[in-house]
Amino acid sequence: MIAAAILAGTAFYVYTQVARSSYLTGRYLEKQQPVQFSHKHHTGDDGIDCRYCHSTVETTASAGMPPTQTCMNCHSQLWLDSPYLEPVRASFRENKPIEWERVHDLPEYAYFNHSIHVAKGVGCSTCHGQIDDMPAVYQENTLQMEWCISCHREPQRYIRPKSEIYNMDWQDSELTVAQRLELRAEHKIRSTELLTSCSTCHR
């Protein structure tokens, strides 16, 4: 009976570790894209605001993918003959969207709304990591339920002033506990009971 208990405990431990591994979650794995787009170059080096490309992040559930016209606003004048940008030019000529490989992909049964998180003071880097330092975007966090719940249980630990939402250099340590509680009230964040209710994310 002791051996069976040890075996069951070991099996459970192994299962929890495998379930959290990048093998199943896709964490830290870079995906090949049709265009070698670098957030490090565009956001980190050139300082382009997230909202220039992800224009619906403040108003809809989806952050939105930029139409090719957004790319061509700059690249009709810059790097005109670059072979790397031929898929962009072809997309623009043929009026056919670029088929990007999705990096952050939640299950269909999980409802996520970008706009409400932005409105409540959750910064881009809180979920997506240091995007401005990623030549190729990868999934920084597991996106598993336990990761979401950890924030919903104590949202004041992860929020920031709305003026800093798109600041990739923002550090969580920049606010005191009292300031975080004030921000929670200022952002009108709901009760922990409601935030952790099943129906909040599963509809």
Residue pairs with C-beta under 8 A, 6 or more apart in sequence:
18 24
19 144
20 142
20 144
21 27
22 28
22 29
25 139
25 142
25 143
25 144
26 105
26 139
27 138
27 139
27 140
27 141
27 142
28 138
28 139
28 140
29 138
29 139
30 136
30 137
30 138
31 101
31 103
31 136
31 137
31 138
32 101
33 100
33 101
33 136
34 87
34 98
34 99
34 100
34 101
35 84
35 85
35 87
35 88
35 98
36 84
36 136
38 134
38 135
38 136
39 131
39 132
39 134
39 135
39 137
40 132
40 133
40 134
40 135
41 135
42 48
42 53
43 50
43 131
43 132
43 168
44 132
44 133
44 168
49 166
50 57
50 124
50 131
50 166
51 57
51 58
51 166
52 66
52 70
53 65
53 66
53 70
54 63
54 64
54 65
54 66
55 64
55 66
55 70
56 62
56 63
56 64
56 114
56 115
57 63
57 64
57 114
57 115
57 118
58 114
58 115
58 118
58 119
59 115
60 113
60 114
60 115
61 111
61 112
61 113
61 114
61 115
62 114
63 114
65 97
65 100
67 97
68 88
68 91
68 92
68 97
68 98
69 92
71 88
71 92
72 88
72 89
72 92
75 85
75 88
75 89
79 85
87 98
88 98
90 96
91 97
91 98
103 137
103 138
103 139
104 127
104 128
104 139
104 143
106 112
106 143
109 202
110 145
110 201
110 202
111 201
111 202
111 203
112 201
117 127
118 165
119 187
120 155
120 159
120 187
120 188
120 189
121 159
121 160
121 161
121 162
121 165
121 183
121 187
121 189
122 151
122 158
122 159
122 160
122 165
123 160
123 164
123 165
123 166
123 167
123 170
124 131
124 165
124 166
124 168
125 131
125 168
125 170
126 151
126 158
126 160
127 140
127 141
128 137
128 140
129 140
129 141
130 140
130 168
131 137
131 168
132 168
133 168
141 147
145 201
148 201
149 196
151 157
151 158
152 192
152 195
152 196
152 200
153 192
153 195
153 196
154 192
155 184
155 189
155 192
155 195
156 177
156 180
156 181
156 183
156 184
156 189
157 172
157 180
158 172
159 180
159 183
159 184
159 187
159 189
160 167
160 170
160 172
160 174
160 175
160 183
161 183
162 187
164 170
175 183
189 195
194 200
